[in-house]
């Protein structure tokens, strides 16, 4: 199988994550997309408890979207290249494609062994803004100019673009605003039940 890997803190998972996953699967003809929540943030940002984020992410599962608890079980900081290599070793008959948002292009060259990622894995870039020319310019500026070999491409320019972010959702909850339609109903209920992101 060709499996797409979409990692992140998923604090909380939202419709933007869903659109990234489902469009990558459909347009790139992936067999499955695995959502991989991290145990801790690589930049040491404060995030919710791993078990809460994993549970919410599991609520996003569909027939074609799965959830891996690999980085949660591993604990500590997980780097994308290490996760990809671990999956490649364990599932040797499958191929893996990394899915990232275009907003990650600027910091991508700071990722651990990013050259190995673009050399040995296909990377799909999902637009997070409507100005496609800027995204393409950033791909050339931050990636192509340094990589000896690359397998990175911008997803279909006609894909659905959303700027919904976990940061926005956390702020809305804290301010007592609705998050209906920004996350699925189960995630919304979980956030309310556990009083995540509230002022208290």
Secondary structure, 3 states (H helix, E strand, C coil): CEEEEEEECCCCCCHHHHHHHHHHHHHCCCCEEEEEECCCCCCCCCCCCHHHHHHHHHCCCCCCEEEECHHHHHCCCCCHHHHHHHHHHHCCCCEEEEEEEHHHHHHHCCCCCHHHHHHHCEEEEECCCCCHHHHHHHHHHHHHCCCCCCCEEECCCCCCCCCCCHHHHHHHHHCCCCCECCECHHHHHHHHHCCCCCCC
